[in-house]
């Protein structure tokens, strides 16, 4: 069941800020150091337990939160409190457990995804001919939460048995060990559906990295241990020989799907089960052509997943609908604000997305940007001085051809704006959340570009 909204206060750069979410896709964009990862980590800590928020994000003032979601029968649900969540409070854990059970499977995938050449070891205690892989021991930075030793309610124990979660890093160890274990279970249980999970990882990765189709072949063995092997245009390759971009996609796909299937008991109708996936820097290591395929591929295969992610790529935003982009920025006082882009980004060019959504007024090199700014300044002069008129009329002016007169919009003509809807939620009574800031959807040059394209979906 989808998450409707979230209110956060006193966490990292986020101070009294409210988010209203789309029920399918929510992509966080904005400059560095404006709180995108902080917001995703906080959401992950609340709904994709069990892991802890990095201590560096806490302040002296307690970090408060309030989250609203759709209940099992469509009724509204609410969970609020202080981060980190008090696992010793029975009342708090009961409310938390109720929300998690309603949301279904939840997972957080951190931004850093590392390849190490890991191999899963054979179990030395298994009889000859019946060897099974040992569970991979998590690296020190992949250890489970200290809640491992807590006497938790049933739903939290169920989630504690899933893959180890860390808000900073995952390695190929998690993906490789999971694939090897799924392969072993498939043979032990004589269940082809388990093989199907690995096959689906390869299928979705192939759709994203179009032009390099892959199929799961087997779990191969070399002198170092076990590793999944895939049939590719370059031959039969072990996981660690694939490109960094392909490995990155397959790491988080395995991380998501293995936990997804395990949470629901390896069902045959996995795509019909609800869930929430949070992926920081979803486009990491991917070619631009592949970036625009990620979200459509996830939606096509798992229509009941609510997706939260962050990106700096304009192509990740191409084709998104109104309200599916969360715009982070800092105001003139340096305070972080957030609003939703209220226009469909369908049919937009990369330059238009850079200008109209990501606030890159002149998507070119810095020297050309300087010349563009100077040319615009000269053209706005009512009575230019002789030297300025000579400069403006110079046929050798570097940007006169790429910035013709008709592309300039009068400074008096305001660009179209986005209207931010008020999130349907209430913050704690002591401090009501402020409305999200309205953000202009385009710069002057971006607005002019839009005006020239009558085919744009509004």
Secondary structure, DSSP 8 states (H G I E B T S, - for coil): --EEEEEEESBTTB-SEEEE--SSEEEEE--TTSSHHHHHHHHHHHHS-S----GGGB-SS-EEEEEEEE-TTS-EEEEEEEES--TT-HHHHHHHHHHHHHH-EEEEE-SEEE-----B-B-TTS-TT---B------GGG---GGGGS---HHHHHHHTS----SSEEEHHHHHHHHHHHHHHHHHHT-HHHHHHHHHHHHHHHHHTTTS--EEEEEEEETTEEEEEEEETTEEEEGGGS-HHHHHHHHHHHHHHHHHHHHTTS-TTGGGS-EEEEETTTTTT--HHHHTTHHHHHHHH-TTEEEEEE---GGGTTT--TT-EEEEEE-TTS-EEEEE--S---S--HHHHHHHTS--SS-S-HHHHHHHHHHHHHHT-SS--HHHHHHHH-TT-TTTTTS-GGG---TTS---B------S----TTS--------BS--HHHHHHHHT-TT---
